[in-house]
Amino acid sequence: MNSEQQYWDKITDLRHDLKNTEINFWLEHSIFSFPWFFIIFIIIISAIIWWVLIDKKRLIELIAFGGLVALLATIFDIIGSNFVLFGYPTELLPIIPPLIPANLAVIPFTFILIYQYTNSWKSFLITVLIIGGMFAFIFEPILDWINIYEKCSGIHFTHSLSI
């Protein structure tokens, strides 16, 4: 067997071990814990708020914008997780990429409402910076404190502001 195949086999074995460890951790520590229920609660509340406030006449446009936001949030999340810049000790399900619920609900819903209620690029960008600051300096530390999000590798919450 050549060295390339040996490396690939080692990577595959490590991925199997990691997935098994993640599933065991989820079963023993995450499912039905306070952080796990908190994730579900936040998703439901954000969806209700979004549905009440959304301009139903612009629904297709707003959902298209939200889809782009969700895609970008998911890409950045996967990159950060794969480079071990941050992690998620509590996940809704261990079989989906980390924090997909936030990437597909909370973040897009928030940015859709910002897009809907701002009427110029200037007000849009100012609002995005303010909300980004709130996510980076208020919500992420709270998620870190209740064990949903964890910074790694010397990352500070200011790094999230750029995302």
C-alpha positions as CSV (number, residue, x, y, z in Angstrom):
1,M,0.0,0.0,0.0
2,N,1.4,3.4,-0.9
3,S,1.8,6.3,1.6
4,E,-1.1,8.3,0.1
5,Q,-3.5,5.4,0.8
6,Q,-2.1,4.9,4.2
7,Y,-2.7,8.6,5.1
8,W,-6.2,8.5,3.7
9,D,-7.0,5.3,5.7
10,K,-5.7,7.0,8.8
11,I,-7.8,10.0,8.2
12,T,-10.9,7.8,7.6
13,D,-10.2,5.8,10.8
14,L,-9.8,9.1,12.8
15,R,-13.1,10.4,11.3
16,H,-14.9,7.2,12.4
17,D,-13.4,7.5,15.9
18,L,-14.4,11.2,16.1
19,K,-17.9,10.6,15.0
20,N,-18.4,7.7,17.4
21,T,-17.0,9.9,20.2
22,E,-19.3,12.8,19.3
23,I,-22.3,10.6,19.3
24,N,-21.4,9.1,22.6
25,F,-20.8,12.6,24.1
26,W,-24.1,13.8,22.7
27,L,-26.0,10.8,24.2
28,E,-24.3,11.1,27.6
29,H,-24.0,14.9,28.0
30,S,-26.0,16.9,25.4
31,I,-29.4,15.5,24.7
32,F,-32.1,16.8,27.0
33,S,-29.7,19.1,28.8
34,F,-30.5,22.7,29.6
35,P,-28.3,24.0,26.6
36,W,-30.0,21.5,24.3
37,F,-33.5,22.7,25.3
38,F,-32.2,26.3,25.1
39,I,-31.3,25.7,21.4
40,I,-34.8,24.4,20.6
41,F,-36.4,27.3,22.5
42,I,-34.3,29.9,20.6
43,I,-35.2,28.4,17.3
44,I,-38.9,28.3,18.0
45,I,-39.0,31.9,19.5
46,S,-37.0,33.3,16.6
47,A,-39.2,31.6,14.0
48,I,-42.4,32.9,15.7
49,I,-41.0,36.5,15.9
50,W,-39.8,36.2,12.3
51,W,-43.2,35.0,11.1
52,V,-45.1,37.8,12.9
53,L,-42.8,40.6,11.7
54,I,-42.1,39.4,8.1
55,D,-43.6,41.3,5.3
56,K,-45.5,38.5,3.6
57,K,-45.9,40.5,0.4
58,R,-42.1,40.3,0.0
59,L,-41.8,36.8,1.2
60,I,-39.9,35.3,-1.8
61,E,-37.4,38.2,-1.9
62,L,-36.8,38.0,1.8
63,I,-36.5,34.2,1.9
64,A,-34.0,34.4,-1.0
65,F,-31.9,36.9,0.9
66,G,-32.2,34.7,4.1
67,G,-31.0,31.7,2.1
68,L,-27.9,33.6,1.0
69,V,-27.2,34.6,4.7
70,A,-27.8,31.0,5.8
71,L,-25.4,29.6,3.2
72,L,-22.7,32.1,4.2
73,A,-23.2,31.5,7.9
74,T,-23.0,27.8,7.4
75,I,-19.8,28.0,5.3
76,F,-18.1,30.2,7.8
77,D,-19.2,27.9,10.6
78,I,-17.9,24.8,8.9
79,I,-14.5,26.5,8.2
80,G,-14.2,27.7,11.8
81,S,-15.1,24.3,13.2
82,N,-12.8,22.4,10.8
83,F,-9.9,24.6,11.7
84,V,-10.8,24.2,15.4
85,L,-11.2,27.9,15.9
86,F,-14.4,27.2,17.9
87,G,-16.6,24.3,18.7
88,Y,-20.1,23.4,19.9
89,P,-20.2,21.1,23.0
90,T,-24.0,21.0,22.8
91,E,-25.5,20.2,19.4
92,L,-29.1,19.6,18.5
93,L,-28.2,16.5,16.6
94,P,-24.7,15.0,16.3
95,I,-25.4,14.0,12.6
96,I,-25.7,17.5,11.2
97,P,-22.9,20.1,10.9
98,P,-22.4,22.2,14.1
99,L,-25.0,24.8,15.0
100,I,-27.0,24.4,11.8
101,P,-30.1,25.4,13.7
102,A,-28.6,28.9,14.3
103,N,-27.2,29.1,10.8
104,L,-30.6,28.2,9.3
105,A,-32.9,30.0,11.7
106,V,-31.6,32.7,14.1
107,I,-29.0,34.3,11.9
108,P,-31.0,34.4,8.7
109,F,-34.2,35.5,10.5
110,T,-32.3,38.4,12.1
111,F,-30.7,39.5,8.9
112,I,-34.0,39.2,6.9
113,L,-35.6,41.5,9.4
114,I,-32.7,44.0,9.2
115,Y,-33.0,43.9,5.4
116,Q,-36.7,44.3,5.5
117,Y,-36.7,47.3,7.9
118,T,-33.8,49.3,6.6
119,N,-34.3,51.5,3.6
120,S,-30.8,52.4,2.6
121,W,-27.4,50.7,2.4
122,K,-26.1,53.0,5.1
123,S,-28.8,52.1,7.6
124,F,-28.5,48.5,6.6
125,L,-24.7,48.4,7.2
126,I,-24.9,50.4,10.5
127,T,-27.6,48.0,11.8
128,V,-25.6,44.9,10.7
129,L,-22.6,46.3,12.6
130,I,-24.6,46.9,15.7
131,I,-26.3,43.4,15.5
132,G,-22.9,41.8,14.7
133,G,-21.5,43.5,17.8
134,M,-24.3,42.2,19.9
135,F,-23.8,38.7,18.6
136,A,-20.0,38.8,19.1
137,F,-20.0,40.6,22.5
138,I,-23.2,39.6,24.2
139,F,-24.7,36.4,22.7
140,E,-21.5,34.4,22.0
141,P,-20.3,34.9,25.6
142,I,-23.7,33.8,26.9
143,L,-23.6,30.7,24.6
144,D,-20.0,30.1,25.8
145,W,-21.1,30.4,29.4
146,I,-24.0,27.9,29.0
147,N,-21.8,25.4,27.1
148,I,-23.3,25.7,23.6
149,Y,-20.3,27.5,22.0
150,E,-16.6,27.2,22.9
151,K,-13.7,29.4,21.7
152,C,-10.5,27.5,20.8
153,S,-7.0,28.3,19.8
154,G,-6.8,31.7,21.5
155,I,-9.8,33.1,19.6
156,H,-11.6,36.1,21.1
157,F,-15.2,37.2,20.6
158,T,-13.9,40.1,18.4
159,H,-13.0,37.6,15.7
160,S,-16.8,36.8,15.3
161,L,-17.5,40.4,14.5
162,S,-15.8,40.1,11.2
163,I,-18.1,37.2,10.2
